[in-house]
Amino acid sequence: MKTYLGESAEFVIATHTDKEHLHNHIILNATNPKTLKKFQQSKSQLEELKEISDVISKEYGCKIIDRSLK
């Protein structure tokens, strides 16, 4: 999240092991603590976040979600 957001947002990542698979929930404060502007995300920014997530997942040997399945 720091790679993606820098210092523009506050967030908490909660990792869960309560299911058969490890997963995270990201809780984001939608207000920038410095500018007080609301966080907005475009489709291209969401795709960028997914790519960052895939790189991290690959680095740690985790499963990468196949997004072609809908």
PDB file of N, H, CA, C and O in Angstrom:
ATOM      1  N   MET A   1       0.825  -1.185   0.000  1.00  0.00           N
ATOM      2  CA  MET A   1       0.000   0.000   0.000  1.00  0.00           C
ATOM      3  C   MET A   1       0.875   1.257   0.000  1.00  0.00           C
ATOM      4  O   MET A   1       0.518   2.270  -0.601  1.00  0.00           O
ATOM      5  N   LYS A   2       2.019   1.180   0.678  1.00  0.00           N
ATOM      6  H   LYS A   2       2.309   0.357   1.167  1.00  0.00           H
ATOM      7  CA  LYS A   2       2.905   2.354   0.674  1.00  0.00           C
ATOM      8  C   LYS A   2       3.466   2.613  -0.722  1.00  0.00           C
ATOM      9  O   LYS A   2       3.634   3.765  -1.121  1.00  0.00           O
ATOM     10  N   THR A   3       3.754   1.543  -1.464  1.00  0.00           N
ATOM     11  H   THR A   3       3.617   0.607  -1.140  1.00  0.00           H
ATOM     12  CA  THR A   3       4.218   1.714  -2.841  1.00  0.00           C
ATOM     13  C   THR A   3       3.153   2.412  -3.665  1.00  0.00           C
ATOM     14  O   THR A   3       3.467   3.268  -4.491  1.00  0.00           O
ATOM     15  N   TYR A   4       1.927   2.061  -3.453  1.00  0.00           N
ATOM     16  H   TYR A   4       1.671   1.365  -2.782  1.00  0.00           H
ATOM     17  CA  TYR A   4       0.804   2.586  -4.223  1.00  0.00           C
ATOM     18  C   TYR A   4       0.374   3.974  -3.750  1.00  0.00           C
ATOM     19  O   TYR A   4       0.156   4.864  -4.573  1.00  0.00           O
ATOM     20  N   LEU A   5       0.250   4.168  -2.441  1.00  0.00           N
ATOM     21  H   LEU A   5       0.427   3.445  -1.773  1.00  0.00           H
ATOM     22  CA  LEU A   5      -0.318   5.404  -1.895  1.00  0.00           C
ATOM     23  C   LEU A   5       0.708   6.414  -1.394  1.00  0.00           C
ATOM     24  O   LEU A   5       0.411   7.604  -1.280  1.00  0.00           O
ATOM     25  N   GLY A   6       1.915   5.939  -1.096  1.00  0.00           N
ATOM     26  H   GLY A   6       2.156   4.973  -1.189  1.00  0.00           H
ATOM     27  CA  GLY A   6       2.897   6.826  -0.489  1.00  0.00           C
ATOM     28  C   GLY A   6       2.395   7.295   0.870  1.00  0.00           C
ATOM     29  O   GLY A   6       1.942   6.487   1.680  1.00  0.00           O
ATOM     30  N   GLU A   7       2.474   8.582   1.117  1.00  0.00           N
ATOM     31  H   GLU A   7       2.842   9.239   0.458  1.00  0.00           H
ATOM     32  CA  GLU A   7       2.011   9.158   2.379  1.00  0.00           C
ATOM     33  C   GLU A   7       0.627   9.794   2.230  1.00  0.00           C
ATOM     34  O   GLU A   7       0.191  10.535   3.111  1.00  0.00           O
ATOM     35  N   SER A   8      -0.062   9.512   1.131  1.00  0.00           N
ATOM     36  H   SER A   8       0.292   8.909   0.416  1.00  0.00           H
ATOM     37  CA  SER A   8      -1.324  10.204   0.861  1.00  0.00           C
ATOM     38  C   SER A   8      -2.530   9.609   1.583  1.00  0.00           C
ATOM     39  O   SER A   8      -3.621  10.175   1.521  1.00  0.00           O
ATOM     40  N   ALA A   9      -2.354   8.485   2.261  1.00  0.00           N
ATOM     41  H   ALA A   9      -1.468   8.025   2.311  1.00  0.00           H
ATOM     42  CA  ALA A   9      -3.493   7.881   2.955  1.00  0.00           C
ATOM     43  C   ALA A   9      -3.009   7.034   4.125  1.00  0.00           C
ATOM     44  O   ALA A   9      -1.887   6.526   4.137  1.00  0.00           O
ATOM     45  N   GLU A  10      -3.885   6.903   5.097  1.00  0.00           N
ATOM     46  H   GLU A  10      -4.796   7.315   5.088  1.00  0.00           H
ATOM     47  CA  GLU A  10      -3.621   6.027   6.234  1.00  0.00           C
ATOM     48  C   GLU A  10      -4.371   4.721   5.987  1.00  0.00           C
ATOM     49  O   GLU A  10      -5.484   4.723   5.462  1.00  0.00           O
ATOM     50  N   PHE A  11      -3.756   3.617   6.368  1.00  0.00           N
ATOM     51  H   PHE A  11      -2.851   3.615   6.795  1.00  0.00           H
ATOM     52  CA  PHE A  11      -4.384   2.321   6.122  1.00  0.00           C
ATOM     53  C   PHE A  11      -3.935   1.298   7.154  1.00  0.00           C
ATOM     54  O   PHE A  11      -2.918   1.459   7.828  1.00  0.00           O
ATOM     55  N   VAL A  12      -4.727   0.246   7.251  1.00  0.00           N
ATOM     56  H   VAL A  12      -5.554   0.114   6.704  1.00  0.00           H
ATOM     57  CA  VAL A  12      -4.404  -0.906   8.092  1.00  0.00           C
ATOM     58  C   VAL A  12      -4.597  -2.134   7.224  1.00  0.00           C
ATOM     59  O   VAL A  12      -5.574  -2.226   6.481  1.00  0.00           O
ATOM     60  N   ILE A  13      -3.672  -3.076   7.314  1.00  0.00           N
ATOM     61  H   ILE A  13      -2.879  -3.001   7.918  1.00  0.00           H
ATOM     62  CA  ILE A  13      -3.817  -4.347   6.610  1.00  0.00           C
ATOM     63  C   ILE A  13      -4.003  -5.439   7.650  1.00  0.00           C
ATOM     64  O   ILE A  13      -3.166  -5.611   8.536  1.00  0.00           O
ATOM     65  N   ALA A  14      -5.094  -6.171   7.541  1.00  0.00           N
ATOM     66  H   ALA A  14      -5.774  -6.031   6.821  1.00  0.00           H
ATOM     67  CA  ALA A  14      -5.378  -7.275   8.462  1.00  0.00           C
ATOM     68  C   ALA A  14      -5.264  -8.582   7.687  1.00  0.00           C
ATOM     69  O   ALA A  14      -5.992  -8.802   6.720  1.00  0.00           O
ATOM     70  N   THR A  15      -4.350  -9.446   8.116  1.00  0.00           N
ATOM     71  H   THR A  15      -3.758  -9.267   8.902  1.00  0.00           H
ATOM     72  CA  THR A  15      -4.156 -10.740   7.467  1.00  0.00           C
ATOM     73  C   THR A  15      -4.944 -11.793   8.243  1.00  0.00           C
ATOM     74  O   THR A  15      -4.832 -11.905   9.463  1.00  0.00           O
ATOM     75  N   HIS A  16      -5.743 -12.560   7.502  1.00  0.00           N
ATOM     76  H   HIS A  16      -5.835 -12.469   6.510  1.00  0.00           H
ATOM     77  CA  HIS A  16      -6.607 -13.563   8.124  1.00  0.00           C
ATOM     78  C   HIS A  16      -6.151 -14.980   7.797  1.00  0.00           C
ATOM     79  O   HIS A  16      -5.744 -15.278   6.674  1.00  0.00           O
ATOM     80  N   THR A  17      -6.229 -15.825   8.782  1.00  0.00           N
ATOM     81  H   THR A  17      -6.560 -15.582   9.694  1.00  0.00           H
ATOM     82  CA  THR A  17      -5.927 -17.246   8.582  1.00  0.00           C
ATOM     83  C   THR A  17      -7.127 -18.093   8.993  1.00  0.00           C
ATOM     84  O   THR A  17      -6.984 -19.282   9.280  1.00  0.00           O
ATOM     85  N   ASP A  18      -8.309 -17.481   9.021  1.00  0.00           N
ATOM     86  H   ASP A  18      -8.426 -16.515   8.788  1.00  0.00           H
ATOM     87  CA  ASP A  18      -9.502 -18.175   9.487  1.00  0.00           C
ATOM     88  C   ASP A  18     -10.169 -19.041   8.419  1.00  0.00           C
ATOM     89  O   ASP A  18     -11.140 -19.741   8.707  1.00  0.00           O
ATOM     90  N   LYS A  19      -9.659 -18.999   7.205  1.00  0.00           N
ATOM     91  H   LYS A  19      -8.870 -18.431   6.972  1.00  0.00           H
ATOM     92  CA  LYS A  19     -10.196 -19.809   6.106  1.00  0.00           C
ATOM     93  C   LYS A  19      -9.096 -20.752   5.629  1.00  0.00           C
ATOM     94  O   LYS A  19      -7.992 -20.768   6.175  1.00  0.00           O
ATOM     95  N   GLU A  20      -9.409 -21.518   4.622  1.00  0.00           N
ATOM     96  H   GLU A  20     -10.306 -21.504   4.179  1.00  0.00           H
ATOM     97  CA  GLU A  20      -8.419 -22.455   4.077  1.00  0.00           C
ATOM     98  C   GLU A  20      -7.281 -21.725   3.376  1.00  0.00           C
ATOM     99  O   GLU A  20      -6.213 -22.291   3.146  1.00  0.00           O
ATOM    100  N   HIS A  21      -7.522 -20.473   3.041  1.00  0.00           N
ATOM    101  H   HIS A  21      -8.390 -20.013   3.227  1.00  0.00           H
ATOM    102  CA  HIS A  21      -6.499 -19.691   2.349  1.00  0.00           C
ATOM    103  C   HIS A  21      -6.195 -18.412   3.141  1.00  0.00           C
ATOM    104  O   HIS A  21      -7.064 -17.845   3.803  1.00  0.00           O
ATOM    105  N   LEU A  22      -4.960 -17.990   3.052  1.00  0.00           N
ATOM    106  H   LEU A  22      -4.253 -18.451   2.514  1.00  0.00           H
ATOM    107  CA  LEU A  22      -4.512 -16.765   3.691  1.00  0.00           C
ATOM    108  C   LEU A  22      -5.022 -15.588   2.861  1.00  0.00           C
ATOM    109  O   LEU A  22      -4.919 -15.608   1.634  1.00  0.00           O
ATOM    110  N   HIS A  23      -5.567 -14.573   3.510  1.00  0.00           N
ATOM    111  H   HIS A  23      -5.651 -14.557   4.507  1.00  0.00           H
ATOM    112  CA  HIS A  23      -6.032 -13.410   2.765  1.00  0.00           C
ATOM    113  C   HIS A  23      -5.949 -12.147   3.616  1.00  0.00           C
ATOM    114  O   HIS A  23      -5.900 -12.201   4.845  1.00  0.00           O
ATOM    115  N   ASN A  24      -5.935 -11.021   2.931  1.00  0.00           N
ATOM    116  H   ASN A  24      -5.975 -10.977   1.933  1.00  0.00           H
ATOM    117  CA  ASN A  24      -5.824  -9.726   3.601  1.00  0.00           C
ATOM    118  C   ASN A  24      -7.066  -8.881   3.369  1.00  0.00           C
ATOM    119  O   ASN A  24      -7.754  -9.004   2.356  1.00  0.00           O
ATOM    120  N   HIS A  25      -7.322  -8.031   4.332  1.00  0.00           N
ATOM    121  H   HIS A  25      -6.762  -7.932   5.155  1.00  0.00           H
ATOM    122  CA  HIS A  25      -8.313  -6.971   4.188  1.00  0.00           C
ATOM    123  C   HIS A  25      -7.555  -5.663   4.380  1.00  0.00           C
ATOM    124  O   HIS A  25      -6.736  -5.541   5.290  1.00  0.00           O
ATOM    125  N   ILE A  26      -7.831  -4.691   3.522  1.00  0.00           N
ATOM    126  H   ILE A  26      -8.496  -4.790   2.782  1.00  0.00           H
ATOM    127  CA  ILE A  26      -7.187  -3.394   3.622  1.00  0.00           C
ATOM    128  C   ILE A  26      -8.250  -2.375   4.005  1.00  0.00           C
ATOM    129  O   ILE A  26      -9.245  -2.201   3.300  1.00  0.00           O
ATOM    130  N   ILE A  27      -8.028  -1.712   5.120  1.00  0.00           N
ATOM    131  H   ILE A  27      -7.221  -1.854   5.693  1.00  0.00           H
ATOM    132  CA  ILE A  27      -8.937  -0.676   5.586  1.00  0.00           C
ATOM    133  C   ILE A  27      -8.242   0.652   5.335  1.00  0.00           C
ATOM    134  O   ILE A  27      -7.143   0.898   5.833  1.00  0.00           O
ATOM    135  N   LEU A  28      -8.892   1.498   4.562  1.00  0.00           N
ATOM    136  H   LEU A  28      -9.784   1.298   4.158  1.00  0.00           H
ATOM    137  CA  LEU A  28      -8.283   2.731   4.106  1.00  0.00           C
ATOM    138  C   LEU A  28      -9.048   3.935   4.644  1.00  0.00           C
ATOM    139  O   LEU A  28     -10.271   4.007   4.518  1.00  0.00           O
ATOM    140  N   ASN A  29      -8.330   4.873   5.240  1.00  0.00           N
ATOM    141  H   ASN A  29      -7.337   4.815   5.342  1.00  0.00           H
ATOM    142  CA  ASN A  29      -8.925   6.154   5.596  1.00  0.00           C
ATOM    143  C   ASN A  29      -8.993   6.953   4.299  1.00  0.00           C
ATOM    144  O   ASN A  29      -7.956   7.329   3.752  1.00  0.00           O
ATOM    145  N   ALA A  30     -10.179   7.213   3.809  1.00  0.00           N
ATOM    146  H   ALA A  30     -11.021   6.908   4.254  1.00  0.00           H
ATOM    147  CA  ALA A  30     -10.362   7.834   2.499  1.00  0.00           C
ATOM    148  C   ALA A  30     -10.012   9.318   2.467  1.00  0.00           C
ATOM    149  O   ALA A  30     -10.075   9.941   1.407  1.00  0.00           O
ATOM    150  N   THR A  31      -9.646   9.891   3.606  1.00  0.00           N
ATOM    151  H   THR A  31      -9.596   9.385   4.467  1.00  0.00           H
ATOM    152  CA  THR A  31      -9.273  11.304   3.653  1.00  0.00           C
ATOM    153  C   THR A  31      -7.766  11.433   3.830  1.00  0.00           C
ATOM    154  O   THR A  31      -7.196  10.904   4.785  1.00  0.00           O
ATOM    155  N   ASN A  32      -7.126  12.140   2.902  1.00  0.00           N
ATOM    156  H   ASN A  32      -7.589  12.570   2.127  1.00  0.00           H
ATOM    157  CA  ASN A  32      -5.695  12.388   2.987  1.00  0.00           C
ATOM    158  C   ASN A  32      -5.417  13.196   4.251  1.00  0.00           C
ATOM    159  O   ASN A  32      -5.991  14.272   4.421  1.00  0.00           O
ATOM    160  N   PRO A  33      -4.551  12.707   5.143  1.00  0.00           N
ATOM    161  CA  PRO A  33      -4.324  13.391   6.416  1.00  0.00           C
ATOM    162  C   PRO A  33      -3.632  14.750   6.271  1.00  0.00           C
ATOM    163  O   PRO A  33      -3.692  15.570   7.187  1.00  0.00           O
ATOM    164  N   LYS A  34      -2.978  14.997   5.136  1.00  0.00           N
ATOM    165  H   LYS A  34      -2.929  14.330   4.392  1.00  0.00           H
ATOM    166  CA  LYS A  34      -2.277  16.263   4.936  1.00  0.00           C
ATOM    167  C   LYS A  34      -3.127  17.296   4.195  1.00  0.00           C
ATOM    168  O   LYS A  34      -3.141  18.472   4.559  1.00  0.00           O
ATOM    169  N   THR A  35      -3.835  16.851   3.157  1.00  0.00           N
ATOM    170  H   THR A  35      -3.824  15.895   2.862  1.00  0.00           H
ATOM    171  CA  THR A  35      -4.601  17.786   2.322  1.00  0.00           C
ATOM    172  C   THR A  35      -6.091  17.792   2.647  1.00  0.00           C
ATOM    173  O   THR A  35      -6.811  18.714   2.264  1.00  0.00           O
ATOM    174  N   LEU A  36      -6.553  16.758   3.357  1.00  0.00           N
ATOM    175  H   LEU A  36      -5.968  16.009   3.668  1.00  0.00           H
ATOM    176  CA  LEU A  36      -7.974  16.553   3.684  1.00  0.00           C
ATOM    177  C   LEU A  36      -8.843  16.298   2.452  1.00  0.00           C
ATOM    178  O   LEU A  36     -10.069  16.385   2.518  1.00  0.00           O
ATOM    179  N   LYS A  37      -8.195  15.981   1.327  1.00  0.00           N
ATOM    180  H   LYS A  37      -7.199  15.910   1.273  1.00  0.00           H
ATOM    181  CA  LYS A  37      -8.950  15.620   0.120  1.00  0.00           C
ATOM    182  C   LYS A  37      -9.313  14.147   0.187  1.00  0.00           C
ATOM    183  O   LYS A  37      -8.586  13.338   0.764  1.00  0.00           O
ATOM    184  N   LYS A  38     -10.455  13.808  -0.416  1.00  0.00           N
ATOM    185  H   LYS A  38     -11.045  14.465  -0.885  1.00  0.00           H
ATOM    186  CA  LYS A  38     -10.952  12.436  -0.422  1.00  0.00           C
ATOM    187  C   LYS A  38     -10.199  11.597  -1.455  1.00  0.00           C
ATOM    188  O   LYS A  38      -9.907  12.059  -2.558  1.00  0.00           O
ATOM    189  N   PHE A  39      -9.891  10.359  -1.077  1.00  0.00           N
ATOM    190  H   PHE A  39     -10.129   9.983  -0.181  1.00  0.00           H
ATOM    191  CA  PHE A  39      -9.229   9.411  -1.974  1.00  0.00           C
ATOM    192  C   PHE A  39     -10.178   9.036  -3.103  1.00  0.00           C
ATOM    193  O   PHE A  39     -11.340   8.705  -2.868  1.00  0.00           O
ATOM    194  N   GLN A  40      -9.673   9.091  -4.329  1.00  0.00           N
ATOM    195  H   GLN A  40      -8.729   9.359  -4.520  1.00  0.00           H
ATOM    196  CA  GLN A  40     -10.442   8.637  -5.483  1.00  0.00           C
ATOM    197  C   GLN A  40      -9.530   7.755  -6.308  1.00  0.00           C
ATOM    198  O   GLN A  40      -8.328   8.001  -6.413  1.00  0.00           O
ATOM    199  N   GLN A  41     -10.121   6.722  -6.892  1.00  0.00           N
ATOM    200  H   GLN A  41     -11.097   6.523  -6.806  1.00  0.00           H
ATOM    201  CA  GLN A  41      -9.317   5.744  -7.624  1.00  0.00           C
ATOM    202  C   GLN A  41      -9.928   5.513  -9.001  1.00  0.00           C
ATOM    203  O   GLN A  41     -11.114   5.204  -9.119  1.00  0.00           O
ATOM    204  N   SER A  42      -9.117   5.662 -10.034  1.00  0.00           N
ATOM    205  H   SER A  42      -8.153   5.913  -9.938  1.00  0.00           H
ATOM    206  CA  SER A  42      -9.565   5.388 -11.393  1.00  0.00           C
ATOM    207  C   SER A  42      -9.384   3.901 -11.699  1.00  0.00           C
ATOM    208  O   SER A  42      -8.736   3.178 -10.941  1.00  0.00           O
ATOM    209  N   LYS A  43      -9.953   3.459 -12.800  1.00  0.00           N
ATOM    210  H   LYS A  43     -10.479   4.047 -13.415  1.00  0.00           H
ATOM    211  CA  LYS A  43      -9.783   2.054 -13.200  1.00  0.00           C
ATOM    212  C   LYS A  43      -8.319   1.734 -13.463  1.00  0.00           C
ATOM    213  O   LYS A  43      -7.850   0.648 -13.124  1.00  0.00           O
ATOM    214  N   SER A  44      -7.594   2.670 -14.065  1.00  0.00           N
ATOM    215  H   SER A  44      -7.974   3.553 -14.341  1.00  0.00           H
ATOM    216  CA  SER A  44      -6.180   2.413 -14.349  1.00  0.00           C
ATOM    217  C   SER A  44      -5.357   2.331 -13.061  1.00  0.00           C
ATOM    218  O   SER A  44      -4.401   1.560 -12.983  1.00  0.00           O
ATOM    219  N   GLN A  45      -5.727   3.125 -12.051  1.00  0.00           N
ATOM    220  H   GLN A  45      -6.504   3.752 -12.114  1.00  0.00           H
ATOM    221  CA  GLN A  45      -5.030   3.052 -10.763  1.00  0.00           C
ATOM    222  C   GLN A  45      -5.324   1.730 -10.061  1.00  0.00           C
ATOM    223  O   GLN A  45      -4.446   1.163  -9.411  1.00  0.00           O
ATOM    224  N   LEU A  46      -6.560   1.234 -10.189  1.00  0.00           N
ATOM    225  H   LEU A  46      -7.274   1.694 -10.717  1.00  0.00           H
ATOM    226  CA  LEU A  46      -6.900  -0.061  -9.609  1.00  0.00           C
ATOM    227  C   LEU A  46      -6.086  -1.161 -10.280  1.00  0.00           C
ATOM    228  O   LEU A  46      -5.613  -2.076  -9.606  1.00  0.00           O
ATOM    229  N   GLU A  47      -5.918  -1.084 -11.596  1.00  0.00           N
ATOM    230  H   GLU A  47      -6.303  -0.341 -12.143  1.00  0.00           H
ATOM    231  CA  GLU A  47      -5.105  -2.067 -12.305  1.00  0.00           C
ATOM    232  C   GLU A  47      -3.652  -2.003 -11.838  1.00  0.00           C
ATOM    233  O   GLU A  47      -2.993  -3.035 -11.709  1.00  0.00           O
ATOM    234  N   GLU A  48      -3.155  -0.798 -11.586  1.00  0.00           N
ATOM    235  H   GLU A  48      -3.690   0.040 -11.691  1.00  0.00           H
ATOM    236  CA  GLU A  48      -1.793  -0.634 -11.065  1.00  0.00           C
ATOM    237  C   GLU A  48      -1.656  -1.316  -9.704  1.00  0.00           C
ATOM    238  O   GLU A  48      -0.653  -1.980  -9.442  1.00  0.00           O
ATOM    239  N   LEU A  49      -2.642  -1.159  -8.851  1.00  0.00           N
ATOM    240  H   LEU A  49      -3.457  -0.619  -9.064  1.00  0.00           H
ATOM    241  CA  LEU A  49      -2.620  -1.793  -7.529  1.00  0.00           C
ATOM    242  C   LEU A  49      -2.620  -3.316  -7.662  1.00  0.00           C
ATOM    243  O   LEU A  49      -1.908  -4.000  -6.927  1.00  0.00           O
ATOM    244  N   LYS A  50      -3.401  -3.843  -8.583  1.00  0.00           N
ATOM    245  H   LYS A  50      -3.979  -3.286  -9.180  1.00  0.00           H
ATOM    246  CA  LYS A  50      -3.431  -5.291  -8.808  1.00  0.00           C
ATOM    247  C   LYS A  50      -2.065  -5.800  -9.264  1.00  0.00           C
ATOM    248  O   LYS A  50      -1.624  -6.870  -8.844  1.00  0.00           O
ATOM    249  N   GLU A  51      -1.398  -5.029 -10.124  1.00  0.00           N
ATOM    250  H   GLU A  51      -1.756  -4.159 -10.465  1.00  0.00           H
ATOM    251  CA  GLU A  51      -0.070  -5.424 -10.592  1.00  0.00           C
ATOM    252  C   GLU A  51       0.940  -5.431  -9.439  1.00  0.00           C
ATOM    253  O   GLU A  51       1.757  -6.346  -9.335  1.00  0.00           O
ATOM    254  N   ILE A  52       0.884  -4.423  -8.584  1.00  0.00           N
ATOM    255  H   ILE A  52       0.220  -3.680  -8.668  1.00  0.00           H
ATOM    256  CA  ILE A  52       1.762  -4.373  -7.409  1.00  0.00           C
ATOM    257  C   ILE A  52       1.507  -5.595  -6.535  1.00  0.00           C
ATOM    258  O   ILE A  52       2.447  -6.237  -6.066  1.00  0.00           O
ATOM    259  N   SER A  53       0.237  -5.914  -6.319  1.00  0.00           N
ATOM    260  H   SER A  53      -0.527  -5.393  -6.700  1.00  0.00           H
ATOM    261  CA  SER A  53      -0.130  -7.072  -5.508  1.00  0.00           C
ATOM    262  C   SER A  53       0.417  -8.367  -6.111  1.00  0.00           C
ATOM    263  O   SER A  53       0.919  -9.229  -5.391  1.00  0.00           O
ATOM    264  N   ASP A  54       0.316  -8.496  -7.434  1.00  0.00           N
ATOM    265  H   ASP A  54      -0.092  -7.796  -8.019  1.00  0.00           H
ATOM    266  CA  ASP A  54       0.818  -9.699  -8.106  1.00  0.00           C
ATOM    267  C   ASP A  54       2.329  -9.840  -7.943  1.00  0.00           C
ATOM    268  O   ASP A  54       2.825 -10.945  -7.726  1.00  0.00           O
ATOM    269  N   VAL A  55       3.061  -8.739  -8.044  1.00  0.00           N
ATOM    270  H   VAL A  55       2.658  -7.841  -8.220  1.00  0.00           H
ATOM    271  CA  VAL A  55       4.519  -8.770  -7.885  1.00  0.00           C
ATOM    272  C   VAL A  55       4.881  -9.254  -6.482  1.00  0.00           C
ATOM    273  O   VAL A  55       5.759 -10.100  -6.318  1.00  0.00           O
ATOM    274  N   ILE A  56       4.198  -8.712  -5.474  1.00  0.00           N
ATOM    275  H   ILE A  56       3.484  -8.024  -5.607  1.00  0.00           H
ATOM    276  CA  ILE A  56       4.462  -9.113  -4.092  1.00  0.00           C
ATOM    277  C   ILE A  56       4.090 -10.577  -3.883  1.00  0.00           C
ATOM    278  O   ILE A  56       4.830 -11.324  -3.243  1.00  0.00           O
ATOM    279  N   SER A  57       2.946 -10.986  -4.421  1.00  0.00           N
ATOM    280  H   SER A  57       2.345 -10.379  -4.941  1.00  0.00           H
ATOM    281  CA  SER A  57       2.514 -12.382  -4.282  1.00  0.00           C
ATOM    282  C   SER A  57       3.524 -13.336  -4.903  1.00  0.00           C
ATOM    283  O   SER A  57       3.868 -14.360  -4.314  1.00  0.00           O
ATOM    284  N   LYS A  58       3.995 -12.993  -6.094  1.00  0.00           N
ATOM    285  H   LYS A  58       3.715 -12.161  -6.573  1.00  0.00           H
ATOM    286  CA  LYS A  58       4.978 -13.835  -6.788  1.00  0.00           C
ATOM    287  C   LYS A  58       6.271 -13.912  -5.982  1.00  0.00           C
ATOM    288  O   LYS A  58       6.871 -14.981  -5.866  1.00  0.00           O
ATOM    289  N   GLU A  59       6.702 -12.778  -5.426  1.00  0.00           N
ATOM    290  H   GLU A  59       6.215 -11.910  -5.521  1.00  0.00           H
ATOM    291  CA  GLU A  59       7.940 -12.722  -4.639  1.00  0.00           C
ATOM    292  C   GLU A  59       7.890 -13.675  -3.449  1.00  0.00           C
ATOM    293  O   GLU A  59       8.905 -14.267  -3.084  1.00  0.00           O
ATOM    294  N   TYR A  60       6.712 -13.824  -2.844  1.00  0.00           N
ATOM    295  H   TYR A  60       5.887 -13.343  -3.141  1.00  0.00           H
ATOM    296  CA  TYR A  60       6.569 -14.667  -1.659  1.00  0.00           C
ATOM    297  C   TYR A  60       5.972 -16.039  -1.959  1.00  0.00           C
ATOM    298  O   TYR A  60       5.640 -16.789  -1.041  1.00  0.00           O
ATOM    299  N   GLY A  61       5.835 -16.369  -3.248  1.00  0.00           N
ATOM    300  H   GLY A  61       6.104 -15.760  -3.994  1.00  0.00           H
ATOM    301  CA  GLY A  61       5.348 -17.687  -3.633  1.00  0.00           C
ATOM    302  C   GLY A  61       3.865 -17.895  -3.385  1.00  0.00           C
ATOM    303  O   GLY A  61       3.410 -19.028  -3.224  1.00  0.00           O
ATOM    304  N   CYS A  62       3.119 -16.813  -3.353  1.00  0.00           N
ATOM    305  H   CYS A  62       3.488 -15.894  -3.483  1.00  0.00           H
ATOM    306  CA  CYS A  62       1.670 -16.909  -3.122  1.00  0.00           C
ATOM    307  C   CYS A  62       0.915 -17.042  -4.443  1.00  0.00           C
ATOM    308  O   CYS A  62       1.428 -16.711  -5.512  1.00  0.00           O
ATOM    309  N   LYS A  63      -0.291 -17.525  -4.338  1.00  0.00           N
ATOM    310  H   LYS A  63      -0.707 -17.794  -3.470  1.00  0.00           H
ATOM    311  CA  LYS A  63      -1.147 -17.693  -5.505  1.00  0.00           C
ATOM    312  C   LYS A  63      -1.524 -16.327  -6.068  1.00  0.00           C
ATOM    313  O   LYS A  63      -1.815 -15.394  -5.320  1.00  0.00           O
ATOM    314  N   ILE A  64      -1.516 -16.223  -7.382  1.00  0.00           N
ATOM    315  H   ILE A  64      -1.279 -16.981  -7.990  1.00  0.00           H
ATOM    316  CA  ILE A  64      -1.949 -15.004  -8.055  1.00  0.00           C
ATOM    317  C   ILE A  64      -3.324 -15.270  -8.651  1.00  0.00           C
ATOM    318  O   ILE A  64      -3.529 -16.265  -9.347  1.00  0.00           O
ATOM    319  N   ILE A  65      -4.245 -14.389  -8.378  1.00  0.00           N
ATOM    320  H   ILE A  65      -4.079 -13.581  -7.813  1.00  0.00           H
ATOM    321  CA  ILE A  65      -5.615 -14.555  -8.833  1.00  0.00           C
ATOM    322  C   ILE A  65      -5.690 -14.453 -10.349  1.00  0.00           C
ATOM    323  O   ILE A  65      -5.142 -13.521 -10.938  1.00  0.00           O
ATOM    324  N   ASP A  66      -6.361 -15.402 -10.981  1.00  0.00           N
ATOM    325  H   ASP A  66      -6.806 -16.159 -10.503  1.00  0.00           H
ATOM    326  CA  ASP A  66      -6.580 -15.374 -12.422  1.00  0.00           C
ATOM    327  C   ASP A  66      -7.776 -14.462 -12.689  1.00  0.00           C
ATOM    328  O   ASP A  66      -8.920 -14.854 -12.458  1.00  0.00           O
ATOM    329  N   ARG A  67      -7.524 -13.279 -13.163  1.00  0.00           N
ATOM    330  H   ARG A  67      -6.595 -12.961 -13.351  1.00  0.00           H
ATOM    331  CA  ARG A  67      -8.584 -12.289 -13.378  1.00  0.00           C
ATOM    332  C   ARG A  67      -9.341 -12.491 -14.686  1.00  0.00           C
ATOM    333  O   ARG A  67     -10.321 -11.794 -14.949  1.00  0.00           O
ATOM    334  N   SER A  68      -8.893 -13.441 -15.508  1.00  0.00           N
ATOM    335  H   SER A  68      -8.097 -14.008 -15.294  1.00  0.00           H
ATOM    336  CA  SER A  68      -9.607 -13.712 -16.754  1.00  0.00           C
ATOM    337  C   SER A  68     -10.887 -14.489 -16.499  1.00  0.00           C
ATOM    338  O   SER A  68     -11.770 -14.532 -17.355  1.00  0.00           O
ATOM    339  N   LEU A  69     -10.993 -15.111 -15.315  1.00  0.00           N
ATOM    340  H   LEU A  69     -10.276 -15.077 -14.620  1.00  0.00           H
ATOM    341  CA  LEU A  69     -12.201 -15.845 -14.958  1.00  0.00           C
ATOM    342  C   LEU A  69     -13.187 -14.877 -14.319  1.00  0.00           C
ATOM    343  O   LEU A  69     -12.851 -14.199 -13.348  1.00  0.00           O
ATOM    344  N   LYS A  70     -14.379 -14.810 -14.848  1.00  0.00           N
ATOM    345  H   LYS A  70     -14.652 -15.362 -15.636  1.00  0.00           H
ATOM    346  CA  LYS A  70     -15.373 -13.883 -14.295  1.00  0.00           C
ATOM    347  C   LYS A  70     -16.652 -14.593 -13.980  1.00  0.00           C
ATOM    348  O   LYS A  70     -17.603 -13.971 -13.506  1.00  0.00           O
TER     349      LYS A  70
END
